[in-house]
Amino acid sequence: MTEHRSPYGVTGMSDVTAEIRLLVVDDDEHSRYAKARALRAAGWTVSEGASVSDAIAQGASGGFDLVVLDVRLPDGSGTEACERIKAQCPDTLVLLTSAFFTDAAGRVRGLDSGADGYLVEPADPRVLVATVRSLLRIRDAEGRSREADARLAAIVGSSHDPIVSKDLDGVIRTWNAAAERVFGYEAAEIVGRPVSVLIPPDRRSEAAWIMERIAAGERIDQHETVRLKKSGEPVHVALSISPIRDASGTIVGAAKTVRDITERRQAQDRQHILNRELSHRIKNLLATVQAIAHQTFRDGQLSAEAIRTFNARLAALSSANDILTGENWGGADLQDIVSGIVALHVGAEPERFRLDGPGVRLPPDASVLVSMGLHELCTNALKYGALSATAGRVRIGWTVRQADGQGTPRLWLRWEEEGGPPVERPARRGFGTRLVTQVLAEGLNAAVDLDYAPRGVVCTIDAPLPAGVASHAIAPAVDDDTSGRSHASVGGGHA
């Protein structure tokens, strides 16, 4: 792009002047010459005419970008010629000039004839060139705007997803072909109607909530809800809604992209049904195992206490299964795992536990192992430890640590009892101890420390986590315990 300077001091750019053809029509030879000379000097190609006939014959041919047309011509009015030119070539610009009709009424008549501008003569050549340049730039800008609008209309029209716009009163203003396909309404029958016709009665409050956010200039992303087809059939959709602003920046409406997620929701529903059926069958299997155990050991081969312990372990497995089933066996949140096991043992006294830790999602295998390990610790605390005394309490804290910001994130979990009877190391290692210190350690590839401190049992687990499991919860590696963090009871959720 190169700069262009005319003898009249008007500076422009070559993209405006390139290949521009002008027609100057004036019966005054000197005036016509001066105009043509100034316009040629600005870099434009200029033809000349002296009458209405010339103006119509040449200007209405469509070969000119702009016609500079004198109002008073010997064979008629320039305003009449303007009307003829605009009728046949609406994209051709017309600039009327006059030394006679200089008052407001004359200018109004000229502009009413369809002229794009009106210049009172005599006019400085620089003003003429600047006026022509301004009209050309406006035309080019409008052309680019129309092209952009056409491209946008093509994109909207060919979109696979419904795209709908509405004004601030909730009246539908545009409706593309995809919207016709999904909802069953043709554009002609839905445009101009309130968007509420698409909203089920039990979700009408959504419309007010959405418009409040749009009016505040907010964007709504992937809001999953239900809308109605013309037939009344519900359709599950995900809405993305953005404010529409006018040239001044004022919000005048909203544009909405609609994603039909009915098939996805139906697939999720089928998966939930399958998961519930799987959970039911697993519980039946555990009940069968329990029944077989009772039948096998009913002749006194095992004590009642041993059978109760066996049943409690099955219950811990069932609790882990319930949590994993609710999550489609994609893993479980550690808070849910801990709360579930605690509820099995002290459901009526949740205040005896204090839980503290961030959101950490464990894989299925790790979820089952942690559930079983916590169950054994709870059982031991009820029999011999803090939970066997009225004032006894248990604190379970966890965090995710990463030494110096390097390496694999690690789960650090601590079980700590207090307020119970003095603790003595057991004379033998039972199943529960082996499960915590061996099975849990090997299954999680963890370092497990079970300390029978006199004031209360303390168990710490330091295990690697799969990459990305809880990056949001990573804290710097420290050597102290969980002090300094906030706490929550079993029923209180995360701290």
Secondary structure by P-SEA (a helix, b strand, c coil): cbbbbcccccccccccccbbbbbbbcccaaaaaaaaaaaaaabbbbbbbccaaaaaaccccccccccccccccccccaaaaaaaaaaccccbbbbbbbcccccaaaaaaaaaacccccccccccaaaaaaaaaaaaaaaaaaaaaaaaaaaaaaaaaaccbbbbbbccccccccccaaaaaaccccccccccccccccccccccaaaaaaaaaaaaccccccccccccccccbbbbbbbbbbbbbcccccccbbbbbbbbaaaaaaaaaaaaaaaaaaaaaaaaaaaaaaaaaaaaaccccccaaaaaaaaaaaaaaaaaaaaaaaaccccccaaaaaaaaaaaccccccccbbbbbccccccaaaaaaaaaaaaaaaaaaacccccccccbbbbbbbbbbbcccccbbbbbbbbbbcccccccccccccaaaaaaacaaaaaaccbbbbbbcccbbbbbbbbbbcccccccccccccccccccbbbbccccccc
